[in-house]
Amino acid sequence: MSATRYAYLGPEGTFTEVALRTLPEAATRELVPMVSVPAALDAVRSGAAAAALVPIENSVEGGITATLDELTTGEPLMIYREVLLSITFALLVRPGTKLSDIKTVTAHPAAQPQVRNWMAAHLPEALWESAASNADGARLVQEGRYDAAFAGEFAAATYGLEPLVTEIHDAENAQTRFVLVGRPARPAAPTGADKTSVVIWLGDDHPGALLELLQEFMVRGVNLMLIQSRPTGAGIGNYCFAVDAEGHIADRRVGEALMGLKRICPKVRFLGSYPRAGVAPEDVRPLRAGTSDTDFTDASDWLARNQDGRA
């Protein structure tokens, strides 16, 4: 395995590259652009890269399905870090292009919901075509295949383009969440401000089936930050659920919730416990009464004493 290589969704000039370069360790790694999220993650699976940074969620449209599906299927991988990046787009064009000249535009599919209203107001007749990434859209404009691309303003110089319009975003304070993914190993120690990600499969479809899964978290005081259904590929109505929960697998409340899920679900895939981006331990909401590690230990000791006749 190449311990010095980090893959990312490329080509050069993507928001993913910008997010990756915010990690201190990126300065000492060879950063390798890949053509797609599956290609970046397969580089980790094959050992061609030690880790890969890929987008997994944005604040406008929610989960990035390509990433969720890749983490759900195939050889298991694990999330070690997350990065939050504020997103604003520029309309990149070849020099001399005017707004009235633009008949075709391109960008990554996740960008479209973030610029849809702007495009309807300023380019209502333009045809949208999806690209593998925003930077790849800029490359296609450079090659003359499209008239304009929505991408980061920083990508303009890389592809010999000009930012015709900047600061484009339909939603204020839009952010994208990226995750650093590697091969499975022991999670880093808890920080006090952590997140745990899992994928859960339903055993069978019956009234209250999803509620049964959620109750494993609820009764232990574990707050859920994201839950998203994804088809399993086994037919209409067959779904698994990607879940992000507050806390670390080493926390008793989280560990017991995962054990509860393992007892009632045919399959549970652990995707990692890792620090929450931009959140300090003092910013985390207080635990519900009875759900701290001390509370779980005291209850376990009480049970043992009663079992041994030491009550």
C-alpha positions as CSV (number, residue, x, y, z in Angstrom):
1,M,0.0,0.0,0.0
2,S,1.2,3.5,-0.8
3,A,1.1,5.2,2.6
4,T,2.1,8.5,1.1
5,R,-0.7,8.8,-1.5
6,Y,-4.1,10.3,-0.9
7,A,-6.7,10.1,-3.7
8,Y,-9.5,12.6,-4.3
9,L,-12.3,13.3,-6.7
10,G,-10.6,15.1,-9.5
11,P,-9.4,16.5,-11.8
12,E,-7.3,19.3,-10.3
13,G,-9.3,22.3,-9.2
14,T,-12.3,20.6,-7.5
15,F,-13.8,21.6,-4.2
16,T,-12.7,18.2,-3.0
17,E,-9.0,19.1,-3.7
18,V,-9.5,22.4,-1.7
19,A,-11.1,20.5,1.2
20,L,-8.2,17.9,1.1
21,R,-5.6,20.6,1.3
22,T,-7.1,21.9,4.6
23,L,-5.9,18.7,6.3
24,P,-2.4,19.2,7.8
25,E,-1.2,15.8,6.6
26,A,-2.0,16.7,3.0
27,A,1.2,18.8,2.9
28,T,3.3,15.6,3.2
29,R,1.2,13.4,0.9
30,E,1.1,12.9,-2.9
31,L,-2.4,14.0,-3.9
32,V,-3.8,12.0,-6.7
33,P,-6.9,13.1,-8.6
34,M,-9.3,10.4,-9.7
35,V,-12.0,10.5,-12.3
36,S,-14.9,9.6,-10.0
37,V,-15.8,8.7,-6.4
38,P,-15.8,5.0,-7.1
39,A,-12.3,5.3,-8.7
40,A,-11.0,7.2,-5.6
41,L,-12.4,4.6,-3.2
42,D,-11.2,1.7,-5.3
43,A,-7.7,3.2,-5.1
44,V,-7.9,2.7,-1.4
45,R,-9.3,-0.8,-1.7
46,S,-6.5,-1.9,-4.1
47,G,-3.8,-0.3,-1.9
48,A,-2.9,2.3,-4.6
49,A,-3.7,5.0,-2.0
50,A,-3.7,5.1,1.8
51,A,-6.9,7.2,1.9
52,A,-9.3,9.1,-0.3
53,L,-11.3,12.3,0.3
54,V,-14.7,12.3,-1.3
55,P,-17.9,14.4,-0.9
56,I,-20.7,12.7,1.1
57,E,-23.3,15.3,2.0
58,N,-24.3,18.9,1.1
59,S,-26.5,21.2,3.0
60,V,-28.9,21.8,0.1
61,E,-29.6,18.3,-1.3
62,G,-28.5,16.0,1.5
63,G,-26.5,12.9,0.9
64,I,-24.2,12.3,-2.1
65,T,-25.7,9.0,-3.3
66,A,-22.6,7.9,-5.3
67,T,-20.5,8.0,-2.1
68,L,-23.1,6.4,0.1
69,D,-23.6,3.6,-2.3
70,E,-19.9,2.9,-2.6
71,L,-19.5,2.8,1.1
72,T,-22.5,0.5,1.5
73,T,-21.4,-2.1,-1.0
74,G,-18.1,-3.8,-1.9
75,E,-15.1,-4.3,0.3
76,P,-15.6,-2.5,3.6
77,L,-13.9,0.9,4.1
78,M,-13.9,3.3,7.1
79,I,-14.3,7.0,7.7
80,Y,-11.5,8.6,9.7
81,R,-12.0,12.4,9.3
82,E,-14.6,14.8,8.0
83,V,-14.1,18.3,6.5
84,L,-16.8,21.0,6.1
85,L,-16.3,23.5,3.2
86,S,-18.4,26.5,2.4
87,I,-19.4,26.4,-1.3
88,T,-20.0,29.2,-3.7
89,F,-19.8,28.9,-7.5
90,A,-18.4,30.9,-10.3
91,L,-19.6,30.7,-13.9
92,L,-16.4,29.9,-15.8
93,V,-16.2,30.6,-19.6
94,R,-13.6,30.9,-22.3
95,P,-12.2,34.4,-22.7
96,G,-14.5,36.7,-24.6
97,T,-17.7,34.8,-23.9
98,K,-20.7,36.9,-22.9
99,L,-23.7,35.7,-20.9
100,S,-25.8,36.0,-24.1
101,D,-23.5,33.5,-25.8
102,I,-24.1,30.7,-23.3
103,K,-26.3,27.9,-24.7
104,T,-24.9,24.9,-22.7
105,V,-23.6,24.7,-19.1
106,T,-22.1,21.8,-17.2
107,A,-21.1,20.9,-13.6
108,H,-21.3,18.0,-11.2
109,P,-24.9,16.9,-10.5
110,A,-24.7,18.0,-6.9
111,A,-24.1,21.5,-8.1
112,Q,-27.4,21.9,-10.0
113,P,-29.7,22.2,-7.0
114,Q,-27.3,24.9,-5.6
115,V,-27.5,27.1,-8.7
116,R,-30.9,26.2,-10.1
117,N,-32.7,29.4,-9.2
118,W,-29.8,31.6,-10.5
119,M,-29.7,29.7,-13.7
120,A,-33.5,30.1,-14.2
121,A,-33.2,33.8,-13.7
122,H,-30.1,34.4,-15.8
123,L,-29.8,31.5,-18.3
124,P,-33.3,30.2,-18.7
125,E,-32.7,28.8,-22.2
126,A,-29.4,27.1,-21.5
127,L,-29.1,23.3,-21.6
128,W,-27.6,21.6,-18.5
129,E,-25.4,18.6,-18.9
130,S,-23.8,16.8,-16.0
131,A,-20.0,16.3,-15.6
132,A,-18.0,13.9,-13.4
133,S,-17.0,16.8,-11.2
134,N,-17.1,20.6,-11.3
135,A,-13.5,20.8,-12.3
136,D,-14.1,18.3,-15.1
137,G,-16.8,20.6,-16.3
138,A,-14.3,23.4,-16.5
139,R,-12.0,21.1,-18.5
140,L,-14.8,20.4,-20.9
141,V,-15.4,24.1,-21.4
142,Q,-11.7,24.6,-22.1
143,E,-12.0,21.9,-24.8
144,G,-15.0,23.7,-26.3
145,R,-17.6,21.0,-25.6
146,Y,-19.7,23.4,-23.4
147,D,-20.1,27.1,-23.2
148,A,-19.8,27.5,-19.4
149,A,-19.3,25.5,-16.2
150,F,-20.3,26.1,-12.6
151,A,-17.1,25.5,-10.5
152,G,-15.0,27.1,-7.9
153,E,-13.5,30.4,-9.0
154,F,-10.1,29.0,-8.1
155,A,-10.4,26.5,-11.0
156,A,-10.4,29.3,-13.7
157,A,-6.6,29.7,-13.9
158,T,-6.0,25.9,-14.1
159,Y,-8.1,25.6,-17.2
160,G,-7.5,28.9,-18.9
161,L,-11.0,30.2,-18.2
162,E,-12.5,33.4,-16.9
163,P,-15.0,33.8,-14.1
164,L,-17.9,35.6,-15.9
165,V,-20.0,35.7,-12.7
166,T,-18.9,34.9,-9.1
167,E,-20.5,34.3,-5.8
168,I,-23.4,32.2,-7.2
169,H,-25.4,30.3,-4.7
170,D,-29.2,29.8,-4.2
171,A,-28.8,29.1,-0.5
172,E,-26.8,31.2,1.9
173,N,-24.1,29.5,3.9
174,A,-24.2,26.3,1.7
175,Q,-21.7,23.7,2.8
176,T,-20.5,20.4,1.6
177,R,-19.2,17.7,3.9
178,F,-16.3,15.5,2.8
179,V,-14.9,12.4,4.4
180,L,-11.4,10.9,4.5
181,V,-11.8,7.2,3.9
182,G,-9.3,4.4,4.5
183,R,-9.1,0.7,5.1
184,P,-10.8,-0.6,8.3
185,A,-8.7,-0.3,11.4
186,R,-9.1,0.7,15.1
187,P,-10.9,4.0,15.3
188,A,-9.1,6.9,16.8
189,A,-9.7,7.6,20.5
190,P,-12.9,9.5,21.4
191,T,-12.5,13.3,21.5
192,G,-15.7,14.2,23.2
193,A,-17.1,15.6,20.0
194,D,-17.5,12.6,17.7
195,K,-19.7,11.1,15.1
196,T,-20.4,7.5,14.3
197,S,-21.6,6.3,10.9
198,V,-23.3,3.0,10.1
199,V,-25.4,1.4,7.4
200,I,-28.3,-0.8,8.6
201,W,-30.4,-3.3,6.7
202,L,-34.0,-4.2,7.6
203,G,-34.7,-7.8,8.4
204,D,-38.1,-7.8,6.8
205,D,-40.7,-5.2,5.8
206,H,-43.4,-4.9,8.5
207,P,-45.3,-2.1,10.3
208,G,-42.9,-0.3,12.7
209,A,-39.7,-1.9,11.3
210,L,-37.9,1.4,11.0
211,L,-39.1,2.5,14.4
212,E,-37.6,-0.6,15.9
213,L,-34.2,0.4,14.6
214,L,-34.6,4.0,15.7
215,Q,-35.6,2.9,19.2
216,E,-32.2,1.3,19.7
217,F,-30.7,4.8,19.5
218,M,-33.5,6.6,21.3
219,V,-33.7,4.5,24.5
220,R,-29.9,5.0,25.0
221,G,-30.0,8.7,24.4
222,V,-28.1,8.7,21.1
223,N,-29.0,11.6,18.9
224,L,-29.2,11.0,15.1
225,M,-27.7,13.6,12.8
226,L,-28.6,12.0,9.5
227,I,-30.7,9.1,8.3
228,Q,-31.1,8.3,4.6
229,S,-32.6,5.3,2.8
230,R,-30.9,3.7,-0.1
231,P,-32.2,0.9,-2.3
232,T,-30.4,-2.4,-1.8
233,G,-30.7,-3.5,-5.4
234,A,-32.8,-6.5,-4.3
235,G,-36.1,-5.1,-5.7
236,I,-38.6,-2.4,-5.2
237,G,-39.2,-1.7,-1.5
238,N,-35.9,-3.1,-0.3
239,Y,-33.9,-0.5,1.5
240,C,-30.9,0.0,3.8
241,F,-30.4,3.1,5.9
242,A,-27.2,5.2,6.2
243,V,-27.1,6.7,9.7
244,D,-24.9,9.3,11.4
245,A,-25.2,9.4,15.2
246,E,-23.6,11.7,17.8
247,G,-20.9,9.9,19.8
248,H,-18.2,7.3,19.5
249,I,-18.3,3.6,19.3
250,A,-16.3,3.5,22.5
251,D,-19.1,5.4,24.3
252,R,-21.2,2.9,26.2
253,R,-24.5,4.4,24.9
254,V,-23.4,4.2,21.3
255,G,-21.7,0.7,21.6
256,E,-24.9,-0.7,23.2
257,A,-27.1,0.8,20.5
258,L,-25.0,-0.8,17.8
259,M,-25.1,-4.2,19.7
260,G,-28.9,-3.8,19.8
261,L,-29.0,-3.2,16.0
262,K,-26.8,-6.2,15.4
263,R,-29.2,-8.4,17.3
264,I,-32.2,-7.4,15.3
265,C,-30.8,-6.6,11.8
266,P,-29.5,-9.1,9.2
267,K,-26.5,-6.8,8.5
268,V,-24.9,-3.7,10.1
269,R,-21.9,-2.1,8.5
270,F,-19.8,0.1,10.7
271,L,-18.4,3.0,8.7
272,G,-16.3,4.6,11.5
273,S,-16.2,6.9,14.6
274,Y,-14.4,10.1,14.0
275,P,-14.2,13.8,15.2
276,R,-16.9,16.1,14.1
277,A,-15.6,18.9,12.0
278,G,-15.8,22.4,13.6
279,V,-17.2,21.1,16.9
280,A,-15.4,21.3,20.2
281,P,-16.3,19.1,23.2
282,E,-17.7,22.0,25.1
283,D,-20.1,22.7,22.2
284,V,-21.7,19.2,22.4
285,R,-25.2,19.1,23.9
286,P,-25.3,17.7,27.5
287,L,-26.2,14.0,27.7
288,R,-29.6,13.0,28.7
289,A,-29.8,11.8,32.3
290,G,-28.8,8.1,32.7
291,T,-26.9,7.8,29.4
292,S,-23.3,8.7,30.4
293,D,-20.6,6.0,30.6
294,T,-20.7,6.2,34.4
295,D,-24.5,5.6,34.4
296,F,-24.0,2.5,32.2
297,T,-21.2,1.2,34.4
298,D,-23.2,1.8,37.6
299,A,-26.2,0.0,36.2
300,S,-24.0,-2.9,35.1
301,D,-22.4,-3.1,38.6
302,W,-25.9,-3.0,40.2
303,L,-27.0,-5.9,38.0
304,A,-23.9,-8.0,38.8
305,R,-24.4,-7.4,42.5
306,N,-27.9,-8.6,42.4
307,Q,-27.0,-11.6,40.3
308,D,-24.3,-12.5,42.9
309,G,-26.6,-11.9,45.9
310,R,-24.5,-8.9,47.0
311,A,-27.3,-6.3,46.8
